[in-house]
Amino acid sequence: MESWKTWFKKIFDKNYPGRKIVGLILITLGFLALITPLTPGSWLIFVGLGFLGVRLTIWDRIKSWFLK
């Protein structure tokens, strides 16, 4: 079980280059889903931005809304 923990720590490390690649792929897929009619999945843009380290400016407001 320790090997899985180290693998996840390596993948989700802020400086790992694979994280940036996955983020860019998710942004691209989200944009394609956004311009394609009747295709859900444009939310992948926000997931990809999260992988790149970009947070929404209203994230704290959204988080406090769910914690009420």
C-alpha positions as CSV (number, residue, x, y, z in Angstrom):
1,M,0.0,0.0,0.0
2,E,2.9,2.3,0.5
3,S,3.8,2.2,-3.1
4,W,0.4,3.7,-4.1
5,K,0.8,6.5,-1.6
6,T,4.2,7.5,-3.0
7,W,2.9,7.2,-6.6
8,F,0.0,9.6,-5.8
9,K,2.3,12.0,-4.0
10,K,4.6,12.1,-7.0
11,I,1.7,12.6,-9.5
12,F,0.0,15.3,-7.5
13,D,3.1,17.2,-6.6
14,K,3.0,20.8,-7.7
15,N,6.2,20.7,-9.7
16,Y,5.5,17.4,-11.5
17,P,5.4,18.0,-15.3
18,G,2.8,15.4,-15.9
19,R,0.3,17.5,-13.9
20,K,0.7,20.3,-16.3
21,I,0.2,18.0,-19.3
22,V,-2.9,16.5,-17.8
23,G,-4.2,20.0,-17.0
24,L,-3.7,21.2,-20.6
25,I,-5.4,18.0,-22.0
26,L,-8.4,18.6,-19.7
27,I,-8.7,22.2,-20.7
28,T,-8.5,21.2,-24.4
29,L,-11.2,18.6,-23.9
30,G,-13.4,21.0,-22.0
31,F,-13.1,23.6,-24.7
32,L,-14.0,21.1,-27.4
33,A,-17.0,20.0,-25.3
34,L,-18.0,23.6,-24.9
35,I,-18.1,24.3,-28.7
36,T,-19.7,21.0,-29.5
37,P,-23.5,21.2,-29.2
38,L,-25.2,18.8,-26.8
39,T,-22.0,17.6,-25.2
40,P,-21.7,17.8,-21.5
41,G,-18.2,18.1,-20.2
42,S,-17.2,21.7,-20.5
43,W,-16.6,21.6,-16.7
44,L,-13.3,19.9,-17.6
45,I,-11.9,23.3,-18.3
46,F,-12.2,24.1,-14.6
47,V,-10.6,20.8,-13.6
48,G,-7.7,21.4,-15.9
49,L,-7.2,24.9,-14.5
50,G,-7.2,23.3,-11.1
51,F,-4.4,21.0,-12.2
52,L,-2.4,23.9,-13.5
53,G,-2.8,25.7,-10.1
54,V,-5.3,28.4,-11.2
55,R,-8.1,28.8,-8.7
56,L,-11.4,30.5,-9.3
57,T,-11.6,34.0,-7.8
58,I,-14.9,33.1,-6.2
59,W,-13.7,29.7,-4.9
60,D,-13.8,30.9,-1.2
61,R,-17.3,32.1,-1.7
62,I,-18.5,28.8,-3.2
63,K,-16.8,26.8,-0.5
64,S,-18.4,28.9,2.3
65,W,-21.8,28.4,0.5
66,F,-21.5,24.6,0.7
67,L,-20.2,24.6,4.3
68,K,-23.3,26.4,5.6
